[in-house]
Amino acid sequence: MDDLQAELLSSQLNRLKDSIESRFQKGETNLSNHALLETEKLNQVRLDILSTKKCLEDHESRIRTIDDSVISNKTTATLIQTGQAALTLIAAAIAAYLGSR
């Protein structure tokens, strides 16, 4: 093997080495970008979950407030009806008492 062939082989090996190194760098860059994108996706999913939890808690508190209001209104209506029935009973007793005299 003479010097020209050795230089040619050396040159080809250097180009092969450079090509392999550039492919590795490209792969590392792609992997780094992919990891960054996955981190962003994960953060966005976490934010979406927190937002959904807050929305769910808000709905639950609104439902509880409405439920308490309904119970309060029904209780008030029942007490009013009971009062009306008591007044009717008292009025009927007074009428019966006055009618028997």
C-alpha positions in Angstrom: 0.0 0.0 0.0 1.6 3.2 -1.1 1.2 6.7 0.5 -1.6 7.8 -1.9 -3.8 4.8 -1.1 -3.1 5.3 2.7 -4.1 9.0 2.4 -7.3 8.1 0.4 -8.2 5.4 3.0 -7.5 7.9 5.8 -9.6 10.5 4.1 -12.5 8.1 3.6 -12.3 7.0 7.3 -12.3 10.6 8.4 -15.4 11.4 6.3 -17.0 8.2 7.7 -16.1 9.4 11.2 -17.5 12.9 10.6 -20.7 11.4 9.1 -21.2 9.1 12.1 -20.5 12.0 14.5 -23.0 14.3 12.7 -25.6 11.5 12.8 -25.1 11.1 16.5 -25.3 14.8 17.1 -28.5 14.9 15.0 -29.9 12.0 17.0 -29.0 13.7 20.3 -30.6 16.9 19.1 -33.8 15.1 18.1 -33.9 13.3 21.4 -33.4 16.5 23.3 -36.1 18.2 21.3 -38.4 15.2 21.8 -37.8 15.2 25.6 -38.5 19.0 25.7 -41.8 18.5 23.8 -42.8 15.6 26.1 -42.1 17.8 29.2 -44.2 20.5 27.7 -47.0 18.1 27.0 -46.8 16.7 30.5 -47.0 20.2 32.0 -50.0 21.0 29.9 -51.7 17.8 30.9 -51.1 18.7 34.6 -52.5 22.2 34.1 -55.5 20.7 32.3 -56.1 18.3 35.2 -55.8 21.1 37.8 -58.2 23.2 35.8 -60.7 20.4 35.6 -60.4 19.8 39.3 -61.0 23.4 40.0 -64.0 23.4 37.7 -65.4 20.3 39.4 -64.9 21.8 42.8 -66.7 24.9 41.6 -69.6 22.9 40.3 -69.8 20.9 43.5 -69.9 24.0 45.6 -72.6 25.5 43.4 -74.7 22.3 43.6 -74.3 22.3 47.4 -75.4 25.9 47.6 -78.4 25.3 45.4 -79.3 22.1 47.4 -79.1 24.1 50.7 -81.3 26.8 49.2 -83.9 24.2 48.1 -83.9 22.6 51.5 -84.3 25.9 53.2 -87.2 26.9 50.9 -88.9 23.6 51.3 -88.6 23.9 55.1 -89.9 27.4 55.1 -92.8 26.4 52.9 -93.6 23.4 55.1 -93.6 25.7 58.2 -95.9 28.2 56.5 -98.3 25.4 55.6 -98.2 24.0 59.1 -98.9 27.5 60.4 -101.9 27.8 58.0 -103.2 24.4 59.1 -102.9 25.4 62.8 -104.7 28.7 62.2 -107.4 26.9 60.2 -107.8 24.4 63.1 -108.0 27.2 65.6 -110.5 29.1 63.5 -112.6 25.9 63.1 -112.5 25.3 66.9 -113.6 28.9 67.6 -116.4 28.6 65.0 -117.5 25.3 66.6 -117.4 26.9 70.0 -119.4 30.0 69.0 -121.8 27.8 66.9 -122.6 25.6 69.9 -123.6 28.6 72.1 
